Amino acid sequence: MKRKLSNKGNIIRSSTVPLCHDFSETEVTNMRFSLLEWYRKNKRDLPWRKQACNPDVNQRVYAVWVSEIMLQQTQVATVIDYYNKWMKRWPTFEDLSKATLEEVNEMWAGLGYYSRGRRLFEGAKKVVEELGGQMPQDAESLLKQLPGVGRYTAGAIASIAYNQATGLVDGNVIRVLCRLRIIGGDSTSQPVTDALWQHAERLVDPDAPGDFNQAMMELGAVVCTPKNPDCNNCPLKNYCKAYFQVQKQKQENGKKLVTNGKSGNTVLDIECTLDGCHLCLTESDSYDKSLGVMNYPRKGRKKEAREERTAVCILCRRCSDNSTKYFIVQRPKKGLLAGMWEFPSLLLESEDDSAELQEIISKYGLTLSSSQNRIQVGEVVHIFSHIHQTYVVHAVIINDSDVEQEVVEDTTSPTTRWVTKEIFMEAAVSTAMKKVFKAFEGVMDQKPKVNKKLKPKDDPKELRKQKAIDSFFKPKSSN
């Protein structure tokens, strides 16, 4: 049987969801009212919410789009500063389309998941160059035509900016819905995902879809939180089966059943009669009384991040003008951290990194001599979403005063640079590389003993000041 639609276009009955895990018509109506009333009184003052009220529809859509991309997998508190800087620099599609990917990466540095910034840039160029400066105007078109826009983002933009009655599901909404309807199946599984999207589509208020969707996300962010949820102040607690389970347990334990308001006498059906229900807690994931509502949602086992070790070489040059510069290289245009800048590095295939230093910089046509100060900085760990990365960090110190001539910087290569610390910190450099640099500075601040300083076979006192720079960095032979 097909799902029925109201005359306003939103789903009013999810025929594929077992009754115990579904909502009644009365619940849907009452929940919309309670949630929107709570949201309008308690919503946080966030910059993109102000922009979403802009009467210029293109500007409104752009502001929502930028915020939703930034908020993917990133906390609100982190996004606010990045969002304000971004909108100040590129307030419109046209402004962003005229930027360079390098500028976008620089602005995005530190926010993580760097492909998001690139897709915003590519999307802006497509809107300007291929779509006549007009964003697609419904969720389906947004999903098909814009790079980096998935089902959630399309729903967010369409409902908030275009007032389209379409639902959305993100991490916060998953948590709220799973607790409301005691959905204990693996929240990443297809049956649970399908049920959650059906709920989202059914619940969204056709008269205020943008506010309703934001209210659901807000509720999950500030009340129905992963740990220590504030159930007593939740506007939907009288419709929450996970909360009712807790109250029923208290009653069974001789404690008073806590109710509130006109719906306090409602008895929620928390028993599923469907054999093999994919939405219920499994036998292996039995209900834990000590967790209460935090029994929901449940996730399958997360795939363990693979372990990687990478050797990193910080080439530090102390210039004759008393400045200090560092050699950085640009990563490939595709793959992890695409187009970002970093210190020369090399993925290690074994625990032994003793022979890697020369191999790292030889990739860039350079050769170490035997006379530099070489410092072993140590190991720096950084966790990517799917990689547990350990950087084995070394540094090589070059003093211009120790050589016969100044370093001649190659300004023709687009993928290598000598930069100051200030430029490095503002460049398109990942958080991981900034952690590596911080570790290096910590070692240098302690005035470490040089681990290895090899001297020429000739009299070093006579030759030290006369060594030419090409003995420090010898161009790699073309043969």
N, C-alpha and C positions, 0 to 999 in steps of 0.2 A: 504493500500500500504506500502510495506517495505521501509525503508530508504535506499537510494542508497549510495554505497561506492565508493570512488575514487580508482584508482589503487594503491594508497599508503595506503589505509586502513582507512582513516578518513572520517567521515560523512560529506557530502556536502549539504544535504538538509534535514531539519527536517519537515517531512510531517504532524506531529501532532501539530505543533505550528502555531497558526493563523498568517496570513501574516503580520499584523501590528506589531506583536511582534517577527518577524523572521528577519533574515539577508539575503541580496542578495549575490550572488556569488561575485560580485564586492566588496561589503563591506567586506566580509570575507578576500579576498586577500589583500585589502588595509589596513585593520585593523591589520593583521598579520605583515605586513611590518612596519607600524607606531609604533606599540607597541614594537616590538623587537628592532627597532632602538632607541627608547626612553630608553628601559631597559638597553641596552648595554652601553649607555652613562651615565645613572643616577643611576644604581643599587647600593644599599648599600653594604659596605664591611663587610660581615658577615662570621664568622668562618666556618659554615657548607657549605657555598658556595665554599670555598677553598678546603675543604675535598671532595666535590662532583666531583672535577676534578682529584682525585687520580686515577692513571692508574690501580691500583689493584681493580678489580671490587667488590670483597668481602668487602674490606675496604671502598670503595665508598658507597656501599649499606648500610653498617652498620652506617656510618656517617649520611647519609640522614635519615635513619630510626630513629636514636636517636633524631635528630633535629626535625623531624616531630611530634614525640610523645610529646616531650617537648613543642612544639609550640601550641599544642591543648589547646585552651581556656586560653592561656598565652601570654602576650606581649613579643615582641622580646627583648626589653631592659632587661627584667627580666631573660630571658632564657640564654642570652649570657654567663654570669658568670657560671651558672650551667652546661651549655654545655661544656665549656672549662675544668672545674674541672672533669666532668664525663669522657671526652675523654682522659684526662691525666691519670686518674686512671684505666679506662677500655678501652683501645684503640681498642680492637678487640672483636668479638663474644666470642672467647675462654676465654679472660680475664674476661668478664662479667659472663660467665657461671660458673666460679670458685668462684665467690663472694658468699656471703650469702644474704638472703633477709634482714637481719638486717642491713648489710652494705649499701644495696641499699636504704633502707628507710632513713638511716642517710644522705646519699647523697641527697636524694630527699626532705628532710625536708624543709618546707617553700615554695616549688614550687606549692603545692596544687594538688588536684585531684590525690591522692597518689596511686591509683590503676594503674596509667600509669607506674610508676616505676616498680611495681611488674610484669606487663605484659611484659615490656622490658626484665626483668630478666628471666621470664618464656620462652619468645621467644628465647632468646640467648641459653638457655639450650636445647630447642627443636631443634634449628639449629645445635648445636654441637652434641647432643646425638641421634637425630632421622633423621636428614637431611644431615648427612655427612659433616657438616661444610659449606654447600652451601645454600644461601638464595633462596627461590622461585624466578623465573626470569620473571614473568609477573604479571600484576595486579590481574588477576583472581586467580592465585595460591597463591599470597600474602594474598589475602582476605580470602581464605579458610584455609590456613595452619598456620598463625601466630596469636597468641592471642593478642587482643587489636588493630588489624589492620582492620579498616573499609574501606569503599569505597574510601573516600578521601585520606587516608594515603596510600592505595594501589596504587592509581593513582599517587600520588606524588613520591613515591619510584620508580615506574615503569618508569615514564617519565623522572625524573631527573637522576636516577642512571643507568637505562637500555635503555634510549632513546626510550621508547615505546610511540607511538602516541596515548595516552589516555588522556582524559580531567580530570579535577578535579573541585570540588566545595567546597569552604570553606566560611566563613563569608565575607571575602573581595571580593571573586569572586561573591558571591550572590549580594552584593551591586553594583558592577560594571555592572553586567549583567542586573539587574533590572532597573538601570538608563539608560543604553544603549537602552533598548527596552521597557521602561515605563511599567514594570511589577509591578502592584500595588496590586495583590492578595496576600493573606497570604503566606509569603515566606516559612512557615513551612508546608504548605498544600501539598498533594501529586501531584495535577496537576501542581503547580508552581515548586515543586522540580523536577518533571519529565522534565519540559520544560527547567529548568536551566541546568540539566545534558545533555540534548540534545544539547543545545547551547555550552556547554563546550567541548563536543566531536566533534562538528562540527568546532568550531573555532580553536582548537589546531593545531599548525603548524607541519606537519609531518616531516619536516626537522630539527626542533629544538623544540621538545615538552617540554623538561625540561625547557629551557629558556622561552618559551612562558607561561607555567603554572606559573613559578615564576614571570614573568612580570605581569600577571593578578593579582596575590596576592600582588605584590609590588605596583601596581597602586592603589589598594584598601587601602593599608596601608598608603601611603604617599601623594596621590593626591585625589582620590575619597573617602575621609574619611567620617565617619558618620556625623560629624558636620564641618561646614566651609570648604567644599571641594574646591580645587584649580582648578576650571573648566577652567580658562584662560590658564593654563599651562598643560592641559590634552592632551595627544597625540591622544585621541580618541574622542575629543569633536565634531568633524565634523560628527561623526556617532552616536552621543548620542541624543536620542529623548527627554530625560528629559531636556537636555541643550537647545535643539531646542524649547521646550515648553516655557522655560524662555525667550528666545530671541523673540519668537513670541509675548509674552505678552508685552514685551518692545516696540515692533513695534506697537502693537495695542494701547499702551498707548502714542504713538507719539514719542517714542524714537527710535534711530537708531538701526537697526538689526545688531548685531555684527557678522561678518564672518571672516574667516581667511584662506588664502592660496587657493590652486587650487580647493578645495572642498567647498569653501565658498558659492557658489551659489546653492548647493544641497538643495532641499526642501524635508525634511523627512516627511513621512506619519505618523501622530500621531493620526489618528482617526481609532479606531477599529470598524468594521461594524458587528462583530459577536455578536448576542444577547446572553446574559448570559455568556460572556467570563470570565473564571476563572482567567485569567491573568490581567484583568483590575482592576482599583480601584473600589471598591463597592460604592453603594450610601451612606452607613454609614461611609465610609472612603473617603469622597470627597476631591478633590484637594485643597490644601491650598497654595494660591499664595505667602504667606510670606515665605514658606519653599523652594520654587523652586525645585531643583533636590533632595532635602532632603525629598520630598514626597515619595521617593522610597529608599529602599524597605519597605514594611509593614509587620508587624508580628501580629499574633493573640494574644489575651490576654494571658499573661504569667501566669501560675499557681502560685498562691501565696505560698511563702515558709511557711511551717508549723512552728508554734511557739513552742519552747521547752525551759524548764528551767532545769538546771542541777546544783546540789550542788557539789562543789569541795572542798576538804580538802588538804591543803598544810601542810605536816608534816615536820617541820624544826627543825633539831637537831644541836645544838651547841656543838661541840666535845671538849674534854679536850685538844686536840692538837691545838686548836684555829681554826680548820676548821669548815665549816658548810656544812651539807649534807641534802638532800631532799629525801623523800620516793616517788618512782614512780612505776607505774604498767604498764603492757603491755596489750593493747587491744586485743580482740579476733582476730583470724586469718582471719575472714571474716566480711564483713560489712563496715560501715563507718570508715575510718582511721584504716583499718585492720593492726594489728601488730605494730602500733605506740605506743609510750610511753606517759604516762600522769600522772598527780596527781590523787589519788583516787577520784572517782566521782560517782554520782548517779542521775539518771533521776528523777526529782521531779514530783509528780502527783498532787501537790497542791501548793499554794503560800506560805504555812507555811513550812519553812525549819528548824524549831527549833529542831526537833527530828532527823534530818538527819545525823548529824556529826558522831555519834556513828555507825549508820547503814552503813555509807560509809566504814569506816575502819574495821568493823566487817567482811566484805567480805573477808578480808585478814588475818583472824585469830587473830586480835588485838582488845584490849579493852581500851578505854580511862579511866584514873583515874580521880579523882576530883581535881587534883593539878596542871594541866598544865595551862600555859598562853594561852588563846583562843582569837583570834583576828578576828573580822569580817572585811574582806578586802573590800567587796563591790560587785558590779555586773559588769561583763565584757560581752560585746556583740560581737558576731562573726557571720558573715553571710556566711553560706555554700550555695551551688548552690540551694538547696531545703529545707534548714532549717535555721530559724532565731533563733540562739542559744543564750540564756542568761545564763552565768555561775554565780552562787551565791557562792562567794568564802570566805572560812574561812581558818584560819591558826592556827596551834597548835605549840607552841614553847617549845622545850625540851632542857634543859641545862644539859650536862653530869656532871657538877660540883654540880648539885643539887641532884644527886643520888649516891647511894652507890657503884655501879659498872658500868662499861662501857656497852654501848649497844652492844649486841652480834648480828652481822649482819648475816642474813641467806643467805649464798652464794649458797645454794642448789636449791633455787627456781628460775626457768628460767623466771618467769613472774613478779618478784618484785626486786627492787634495791634501795640501798641508794647511791646517787650520789652527787658530788659537783656541783656547779653552772656551772663550765666550762664544765663538762661532760654532764650536762643537755642540755646546749646550742648546743652542737655538736651531741647529740643523735638524734634518729629518733623521734623527737617531733614536733607536728603540730604547725602551726602559732598561732592557737587558744590558745594552752597551753602556748606558749611564751608570749602571751598577758596577760594571767592570771598571769604568773610569774612577768611580768613587773608591773602589778597593785599591787601585793604583795610587791615588792621592793619599790614602791612609798609610800606605807603606812608605811613600816618599816623605810624609810628615814625620815619620819616626826615624828618618835618616838611616835607612837600613844599610846593613853591610852588604856590599856588592857580592853576589854569589859567584860571579865568574868574570874575571877581567884578564884576558889573554894579552900578552905583550909581544911585539915583533921580536924576531930573533936578534936583530941588530940592537945597538945600544938604545934603549927606550928614551933615556934622558935627552939624547941628541935628536932623535927622530920624531918624538911625540908631536912637537909643534910644527913639523914639516910634512906630516902625512896629508896628502891631498884628499879631497872629499871622495874621489872615485875609489879610494881604498876602503871607504866606509860603505858606499853603495856602488858596487860595480855593475854596469849594465850587463844584463844576461846575454851571453853569446848567442848570436843568431844561427850558429852552426849546430 
